[in-house]
């Protein structure tokens, strides 16, 4: 019952927040209370708690519980930012709807249901913030995003429906084809290269808080769902039987890792830099999954969760800098705390020690070298490209050292960035809290890969 209560409370609160969305003094506190209650209930829920809803099995695994706590906390910080610094009446029901979808995806055990709820969650925030036809704003960005998500979602649902309905005595090539379709479907939804054009357009068009909700919450949920669906669908043995499927996954990951790093290095704006950095890190995470190894899976999921937190931190900081200094030439002197938060987020984005992203990146690059020298070298090159891109942006922010700095009146982005950076630091100093639940999932993944 506690799983239903947590997800149901978020869904009901989303409906209530939508009803009072134009009354910020009601919608904002309601959203904060609902998220705080959901975090408390999730924290009180033991790992592997089960339940049933409409013939669907619910189970909050140790990884699901960890991810739910991190992503609900990220959503809470985004709501605080919007409530104080960037009032937007439609953000509060959107944030609650995304939180409800994310929690439901992490708790469900049926691949088809997981995929359907995930698609709904991916469509909610962008539609809410970009379809402002009367303002002639962001229609192209929204249309592209909807097209990519719907196409990927339809492919994924089709592959999963066929996989669940086919007899197990089918030729191996049949299941291999379904795995290929599933990999391409999630590459579309994750905006992996070459399916990244809609993400780059969103970076320029959507508000910073909406981007934080998308890249900081929904993208990590999408990656975790991909790994979970592979485990639950029974399609993993097909990857072992024919290595070309594994090569496809590794190829998409390597292209995204290196291509995202190159694009980040040449990015002309802070938001685009963050989005391309996310794509590069997701590529590295896909390589980790593609190695089909315990360290690779652990590293991939750790990278994904750390990237979501760092992306939220950097996007909020970028939005604060742009609102105070202008999008064309943001400088630290206009919002020094936000600029410091952006730099700190960049350190987390590249997985520098002692932050929590370092163990994940280390595991993935180490196992990639053992799998292939080319793969390992490509991931190191990707990391160096991200390092150069983040360093370039940081130097540009602080390029006026002689000008006096004036602390911004409402340093919300800086304070939230500090909270996220502290969380990443504590996670790096005490990594077992993050890595142990992921390791439990990795063991489950490997058991599904080679069933007895």
Secondary structure, DSSP 8 states (H G I E B T S, - for coil): -HHHHHHHHHHHHHHHHHHTTT-HHHHHHHHHHHHHHHHHHHHHS-TTEEEEETTEEEEE-HHHHHHHHHHHHHHHHHHHHHHHHS--HHHHHHHHHHHHHHHHHHHB--HHHHHHHHHHHHHHHHHHHH-BGGGTBSHHHHHHHHHHHHHHHHHHHHHHHHHHHS-TTS-HHHHHHHHHHHHHHHHHHTT-TTS-HHHHHHHHHS-HHHHHHIIIIIHHHHHHHHHHHHHHHS-HHHHHH-HHHHHHHHHHHHHHHHHHHHHHHT-SSHHHHHHHHHHHHHHHHHHHHHTTSHHHHHHHHHHHHHHHHHHHHHHHHHHHHHHHH-SSS--GGG-HHHHHHHHHHHHHHTT-TTSTHHHHHHHHHHHHHHH-HHHHHHHHHHHHHHHHHHHHHHHHHT--TTS-----TT-HHHHHHHHHHHHHHHHHHTTHHHHHHHHHHHHHHHHHHT--
